[in-house]
């Protein structure tokens, strides 16, 4: 097997890639050529053809990007999964890279680090027909959400949800970690952070929560086990002249709020 030649990221940044999952048929075929037989079989099991094509584009793009960091052709490495379904790259000599992929609607987001366990979540902001927060959020989070004005409820919900999902994915324990066993901040007055994790008093200082820059109809977050080391997000693309950087708590004063009826209210 060809020897990898790793691209260095470093301890100060986490690389983030985003891309559309909707691609014309020629591109879908090109991505399909990068997938394993198992991945192609998974794509074929989708009921809707569009969902299968989006899976192919998502996995093909994932392989292309990871191949860039590994210095390897994207089709020659494979993935292994822990007991809770979290993937990692399988190479004979190992790899320093941790990665996590999320997708919602037609958008995919990938976070990569060569230093930290991490998770990423992205969600399309949609009308909520049931009290999901009451079922899954901690009591503190639920009360904070209920105290928000109606025009801020939906944004608050998705900010909280994506941070919690990203933490669960970074933690690596899957659904065995109850969503009400930890608290995250999601109001606009405070920097994103983990406030509590049952059984681990040091967790708030060890985990870093970062707001993901997204289109206005999406929300997203990245969480990493940095053990107190400051880290930022570096946004990457194939067309970049220089990577785009973000701070951990971007300003949202110009971002429209979403009511839970599908409408938007622009902040003054």
Secondary structure, DSSP 8 states (H G I E B T S, - for coil): ----------TTEEEEEEEES---HHHHHHHHTTS-HHHHHHHHT-SSHHHHHHHHHHHHHHHHHHHHHHTS-TTS-EEEE-TT--EEEE-TT--S-EEEEEEETTEEEEEEESS--EEEEEEE-----S-HHHHHS-HHHHHHHHTS-HHHHHHHHHHHHHHHHHHHHHHT-GGGS-GGGEEE--SSSS---EEEETT-TTHHHHEEEEE----TTEEEEEEEE-TT---EEEEE-TT-SS-EEE-SS---TTS-EE-TTS-EE---
